[in-house]
Amino acid sequence: MTPLDVSARRTEFRRLHQSGCFLIPNPWDIGTARYLRGLGYKALATTSGGFAFSRGIPDAEWAISRDEVLAHIAEVVAAAELPVNADFESGYANDPAGVAENVRLCVATGVAGLSIEDATGNPEKPLYDLSLAVDRIKAARAAIDASGADVLLTARAECFLVRHPGPLHESIRRLQAYAAAGADVLYAPGPTKSDDIQAIVSAVAPKPVNVLLSSNTGLSVADLAALGVRRISVGSSFARAAWTGFIRAAKELAEQGTVTAFEGITPYAELNNFFEQDYKSRS
């Protein structure tokens, strides 16, 4: 991957955020990244959950090292040949200086964007104090600017996911502060009601908003686009859908000795032919 490839992907990623609504699904390995690209998606995002589960560990920063995550991000970037946004959790550091250094390393993988969240991982105090959370976003912004790379910074407010008592109000308060601190894209994973999503979009306009579509809430892509959502991701949902099929089949065979769960599965030849053509196109 040449510097020109990286620059072109970053330029395209910024363009996608300028108007309309686009999908940014989340692969968890090389094969899923290449298959999603083959379906015509314009950009991809990594998923910390999907990657963690593939390694047999929980989705927690303490369970996986920063360097393992950076290697995974670089692998997806190289495989995808598309703009990739890195799910960089909370930056793999608490202090702003540590976040800045880790963001610098993440930018070096060739990503077109990266996200920093404000969850601490501590159930006693699940969110960083707002002042520190803002300083962490400022540090990430400064690190990106110092690199000279045109990388989009997404700031995440985790209020809904950590069950904050006033998740909508607190998400908006935090996202507005993160926008002022230099975030390009705002993201509060968790809301499923159109009124809540509309409130977030309106509160941070004209900054683009990412919405997580991780369950069948009754809202379609068209519905979210009509609310003014710019970007739609699925988080670990594709990975969990794959795990669902695997678990059902494995449990049935272990417990009942039957394989009815194999009915309707994707034929071997279909997958093999896809990857054969994909391989030849890159050779």
C-alpha positions as CSV (number, residue, x, y, z in Angstrom):
1,M,0.0,0.0,0.0
2,T,1.6,3.2,-1.2
3,P,1.3,6.7,0.4
4,L,-0.9,7.6,-2.5
5,D,-3.3,4.8,-1.7
6,V,-3.5,6.0,1.9
7,S,-4.0,9.6,0.9
8,A,-6.7,8.7,-1.7
9,R,-8.6,6.6,0.8
10,R,-8.5,9.4,3.4
11,T,-9.8,11.9,0.9
12,E,-12.6,9.6,-0.1
13,F,-13.5,9.0,3.5
14,R,-13.8,12.8,4.2
15,R,-15.9,13.1,1.0
16,L,-18.4,10.5,2.2
17,H,-19.0,12.5,5.4
18,Q,-19.9,15.7,3.5
19,S,-23.5,14.8,2.5
20,G,-26.0,12.1,2.4
21,C,-25.9,8.9,4.5
22,F,-23.5,5.9,4.0
23,L,-23.0,2.4,5.6
24,I,-19.8,1.5,7.3
25,P,-20.0,-2.2,8.3
26,N,-17.6,-3.8,10.7
27,P,-15.5,-6.8,9.6
28,W,-13.5,-8.7,12.1
29,D,-10.8,-10.3,10.0
30,I,-9.3,-10.3,6.5
31,G,-11.9,-12.6,4.9
32,T,-14.9,-10.5,6.2
33,A,-13.2,-7.3,5.1
34,R,-12.7,-8.6,1.6
35,Y,-16.2,-10.0,1.4
36,L,-17.8,-6.7,2.5
37,R,-15.7,-4.8,0.0
38,G,-16.9,-7.3,-2.7
39,L,-20.5,-6.3,-1.8
40,G,-19.8,-2.7,-2.8
41,Y,-19.5,-1.0,0.6
42,K,-17.6,2.3,0.3
43,A,-15.8,2.1,3.7
44,L,-15.3,-0.2,6.6
45,A,-14.8,0.0,10.4
46,T,-13.0,-2.4,12.7
47,T,-14.9,-3.8,15.7
48,S,-13.2,-4.4,19.0
49,G,-15.8,-6.9,20.0
50,G,-15.7,-8.9,16.8
51,F,-11.9,-9.0,17.0
52,A,-11.8,-9.9,20.6
53,F,-14.3,-12.8,20.3
54,S,-12.3,-14.2,17.3
55,R,-9.3,-14.3,19.7
56,G,-11.3,-16.0,22.5
57,I,-11.1,-13.0,24.8
58,P,-13.7,-10.5,26.2
59,D,-14.1,-7.1,24.6
60,A,-12.1,-5.2,27.2
61,E,-8.9,-3.1,26.9
62,W,-7.3,-5.1,29.8
63,A,-7.7,-8.3,27.9
64,I,-5.8,-7.3,24.7
65,S,-2.7,-5.2,24.2
66,R,-2.5,-2.0,22.3
67,D,0.0,-3.6,19.9
68,E,-2.2,-6.5,19.1
69,V,-5.0,-4.1,18.2
70,L,-2.7,-2.0,16.1
71,A,-1.6,-5.1,14.2
72,H,-5.2,-6.1,13.6
73,I,-6.2,-2.6,12.4
74,A,-3.2,-2.6,10.0
75,E,-4.3,-6.1,8.7
76,V,-7.8,-4.9,8.0
77,V,-6.5,-1.7,6.3
78,A,-4.2,-3.7,4.0
79,A,-7.0,-6.3,3.2
80,A,-9.8,-3.9,2.6
81,E,-8.5,-1.5,-0.1
82,L,-11.1,0.9,1.2
83,P,-11.1,3.7,3.8
84,V,-11.1,2.1,7.3
85,N,-12.2,3.7,10.5
86,A,-10.5,2.2,13.6
87,D,-12.5,1.3,16.7
88,F,-9.7,2.5,19.0
89,E,-11.7,2.1,22.2
90,S,-10.6,4.7,24.8
91,G,-7.2,5.1,23.2
92,Y,-5.5,2.4,25.3
93,A,-4.5,5.1,27.8
94,N,-6.1,7.2,30.5
95,D,-4.0,10.3,30.3
96,P,-4.1,12.7,27.3
97,A,-0.4,12.2,26.6
98,G,-0.8,8.5,26.4
99,V,-3.9,8.8,24.1
100,A,-1.9,11.2,21.8
101,E,1.0,8.7,21.5
102,N,-1.4,5.8,20.8
103,V,-3.4,7.8,18.2
104,R,-0.1,8.6,16.5
105,L,0.6,4.9,16.2
106,C,-3.0,4.2,15.0
107,V,-2.7,6.9,12.2
108,A,0.5,5.1,11.0
109,T,-1.5,2.0,10.2
110,G,-3.1,3.8,7.3
111,V,-6.5,4.3,8.7
112,A,-8.8,7.0,7.3
113,G,-10.4,7.6,10.7
114,L,-10.4,6.5,14.3
115,S,-12.8,6.7,17.2
116,I,-12.0,7.5,20.9
117,E,-14.6,6.8,23.5
118,D,-15.1,8.2,27.0
119,A,-15.8,4.9,28.9
120,T,-13.3,4.1,31.6
121,G,-14.0,0.4,31.9
122,N,-14.5,0.9,35.7
123,P,-18.0,0.0,36.8
124,E,-17.6,2.3,39.8
125,K,-17.0,5.3,37.6
126,P,-17.9,4.3,34.0
127,L,-17.3,7.6,32.3
128,Y,-14.3,9.9,32.4
129,D,-15.0,13.3,34.0
130,L,-16.0,15.6,31.2
131,S,-13.0,17.9,31.6
132,L,-10.6,14.9,31.3
133,A,-12.7,13.4,28.4
134,V,-12.4,16.7,26.5
135,D,-8.6,16.9,27.1
136,R,-8.3,13.4,25.7
137,I,-10.1,14.4,22.5
138,K,-8.0,17.5,22.3
139,A,-4.9,15.3,22.6
140,A,-6.1,12.9,19.9
141,R,-6.9,15.9,17.6
142,A,-3.4,17.4,18.2
143,A,-1.7,14.1,17.5
144,I,-3.6,13.7,14.2
145,D,-2.8,17.3,13.2
146,A,0.9,16.8,14.1
147,S,1.0,13.8,11.8
148,G,-0.1,15.8,8.8
149,A,-2.5,13.0,7.9
150,D,-6.1,13.8,6.8
151,V,-7.6,11.4,9.4
152,L,-11.1,11.9,10.7
153,L,-11.5,11.9,14.5
154,T,-14.8,10.4,15.9
155,A,-15.6,11.1,19.5
156,R,-17.9,8.7,21.3
157,A,-20.2,9.3,24.3
158,E,-20.9,6.0,25.9
159,C,-23.7,7.2,28.1
160,F,-26.4,4.9,26.8
161,L,-24.1,1.8,27.0
162,V,-23.1,2.4,30.6
163,R,-26.7,3.1,31.6
164,H,-26.2,6.7,32.7
165,P,-29.4,7.9,34.4
166,G,-29.8,10.7,31.8
167,P,-28.2,9.2,28.7
168,L,-29.7,11.6,26.1
169,H,-29.0,14.8,27.9
170,E,-25.5,13.7,29.0
171,S,-24.6,12.4,25.5
172,I,-25.6,15.7,23.9
173,R,-23.6,17.7,26.5
174,R,-20.5,15.5,25.9
175,L,-20.8,15.4,22.2
176,Q,-21.1,19.2,21.9
177,A,-18.0,19.5,24.1
178,Y,-16.1,17.0,21.9
179,A,-17.1,18.8,18.8
180,A,-15.6,22.0,20.3
181,A,-12.5,20.1,21.2
182,G,-11.9,19.1,17.6
183,A,-13.8,15.9,16.8
184,D,-14.9,15.6,13.2
185,V,-17.7,13.0,13.8
186,L,-19.9,12.5,16.8
187,Y,-21.2,9.1,18.0
188,A,-23.4,8.1,20.9
189,P,-23.9,4.3,20.5
190,G,-27.1,3.0,22.0
191,P,-30.2,5.1,21.3
192,T,-32.9,3.3,19.3
193,K,-35.7,5.8,19.3
194,S,-36.1,8.1,16.4
195,D,-36.7,11.1,18.7
196,D,-33.5,10.5,20.6
197,I,-31.5,10.1,17.4
198,Q,-33.0,13.2,15.9
199,A,-32.2,15.2,19.0
200,I,-28.6,14.2,18.8
201,V,-28.3,15.0,15.2
202,S,-29.9,18.4,15.7
203,A,-27.8,19.2,18.8
204,V,-24.4,18.7,17.1
205,A,-25.3,19.9,13.6
206,P,-23.6,20.5,11.2
207,K,-21.1,17.9,12.5
208,P,-21.8,14.4,11.0
209,V,-23.3,11.8,13.3
210,N,-22.7,8.0,13.4
211,V,-25.5,5.7,14.5
212,L,-25.1,2.1,15.6
213,L,-27.6,-0.3,14.0
214,S,-27.0,-3.4,16.1
215,S,-30.5,-4.8,16.5
216,N,-33.8,-4.8,14.7
217,T,-35.3,-1.7,16.2
218,G,-37.7,-1.1,13.3
219,L,-35.6,1.8,11.9
220,S,-34.3,1.2,8.4
221,V,-31.3,2.8,6.7
222,A,-33.8,5.1,4.9
223,D,-35.4,6.1,8.2
224,L,-32.0,7.0,9.7
225,A,-31.0,8.9,6.6
226,A,-34.3,10.9,6.9
227,L,-33.3,11.8,10.4
228,G,-30.1,13.3,9.1
229,V,-27.7,10.5,10.2
230,R,-24.6,10.6,8.1
231,R,-23.0,7.3,8.9
232,I,-24.4,3.9,10.0
233,S,-22.2,1.2,11.5
234,V,-23.2,-2.3,13.0
235,G,-20.5,-2.8,15.6
236,S,-20.0,-6.4,16.6
237,S,-23.4,-7.4,15.1
238,F,-22.1,-9.1,12.0
239,A,-19.6,-11.0,14.1
240,R,-22.4,-12.0,16.6
241,A,-24.6,-13.1,13.7
242,A,-21.8,-15.4,12.6
243,W,-21.3,-16.7,16.1
244,T,-25.1,-17.3,16.4
245,G,-25.1,-19.6,13.4
246,F,-22.0,-21.4,14.7
247,I,-23.3,-21.8,18.2
248,R,-26.7,-23.1,17.1
249,A,-25.1,-25.7,14.8
250,A,-22.4,-26.7,17.4
251,K,-25.0,-27.1,20.2
252,E,-27.3,-29.1,18.0
253,L,-24.6,-31.6,17.0
254,A,-23.3,-31.9,20.6
255,E,-26.7,-32.2,22.3
256,Q,-28.9,-33.9,19.7
257,G,-26.5,-35.5,17.2
258,T,-28.2,-33.9,14.3
259,V,-27.3,-31.1,11.8
260,T,-30.5,-29.5,10.7
261,A,-28.8,-26.2,11.4
262,F,-26.7,-26.8,8.3
263,E,-29.7,-26.4,6.1
264,G,-29.5,-23.3,4.0
265,I,-25.9,-22.5,4.8
266,T,-23.7,-20.8,2.2
267,P,-22.3,-23.5,-0.2
268,Y,-18.6,-24.2,0.0
269,A,-18.3,-23.5,-3.7
270,E,-19.8,-20.0,-3.4
271,L,-17.4,-18.9,-0.8
272,N,-14.4,-20.6,-2.4
273,N,-15.2,-19.0,-5.8
274,F,-15.6,-15.6,-4.3
275,F,-12.2,-15.8,-2.6
276,E,-10.6,-17.4,-5.7
277,Q,-11.8,-14.4,-7.9
278,D,-10.7,-12.0,-5.2
279,Y,-7.3,-13.6,-4.9
280,K,-6.8,-13.5,-8.7
281,S,-7.8,-9.9,-8.9
282,R,-5.0,-9.0,-6.5
283,S,-2.3,-11.2,-8.0
